[in-house]
């Protein structure tokens, strides 16, 4: 099943759950959930945990995460009873943000770039 980019953007969590329930058979080969440490990705992962026992999880660490977010990911890992793969870039968020933001933008001017 091909999904349009941003196919559920702007919809409520309940709508995400309903879509997932309706489309779960078509997603049978999919077993990967990305966790951001936020409520929506966490709720979806918890919801799918017992429905797709072979589910795998990943978390992308930007290097700018709060210690509480990292502790929460550890707590979810314990709850799921399986590892959450941590993906880390070669550099942290600030490194890429400074290089990607043109110095003429409003934010660039405000922070002295």
N, C-alpha and C positions, 0 to 999 in steps of 0.2 A: 504494500500500500504506500503510495507516494504521498507525502505530506507537504503542504505548502509551507514556506518559511513563515514562522510566526503564526501557525495555524490556530493557536489558542490564545494569542496575545490579547489582553484586555478582558478575558473571561474570568469568572469567579472560580475559586477552588472547587466548589461543588460541580461546576460545569466541567472542569478538568477531570474530576472523578467519574462523572457520567460518561464523558467521552472515552475515558480509559476502560470503563466497564463494557461499553458498547463495542469497542475496538480491540479488546484484549485478545480474542481469538486470532485476529489478524496480526497482532504483535507477538505471537507465540515464539518467534525466533529472536525477539528482542529481550535481552536480559541485563540491560545496563541502565542505571539511574545515576545522573549527576546530582550531587548534593552541593548546595551553596552555603548551607548553614542557616538558611532562612526557613520560614514556616511552610511555604508552598512545596519546595522540593522535599523537605522533611516529611510532610504529611503524605505526599505521594509515595515516597519510599516506604513509609510505615504501612500505608494502605496495601501496597503491592507485596510486602514481605511474605505474607502467608499465601498469597495467590500465585506467586511465582517464586517457589523456594530456591531455585538456582540463580536468583537475581544477584547481580554484581553491582557494586557501588564505587563511585569515584568522587573525589573532591579536588578542585583546582585551587591550590594555595597561591594567592597573588603576592604574598610577602607583606601584605598590608592588612592581614586579618587581625582582628582583636583577639587577645588571649582567650576571651570567653567563647568566641566562635570555634577556636581550635579545641577547647575543652568540650564544647557541645558535639563536635564531630567525633571526638573520642567516646563520648557518652552514647552516641548513635551506634558506633562500632560495637560497643558492648551490648547494646540492645539487640542489634541484628545478629550478634553472635558470629560475625565473620568480618574479615578485614575490609576497610574502605581504602581503596587505592588513592594515595596522595600524589597529585601531579604538580610538579614544581617547574617553573621556568628557570632559565639560566640567570635571569635578573629579576628583581622585584618590580612591582607595579610602578613605583616612582621612576625607575630607570626608563621604562617604555613610555610613560606619560610625558615626560620632559622631552623625549626625542620625537614623539608623534605630534605634539602640540605646537603649531606655528607660533613664533614669538609675537606675531601681530594680533593674535586673538585677544579678546577682552581678559580672559583668565591669565594669559601669558603676560600681559601688561601689568595686571594686578600683582602677580608674584615676582615681577622683575625680570622676566625672560626677554 
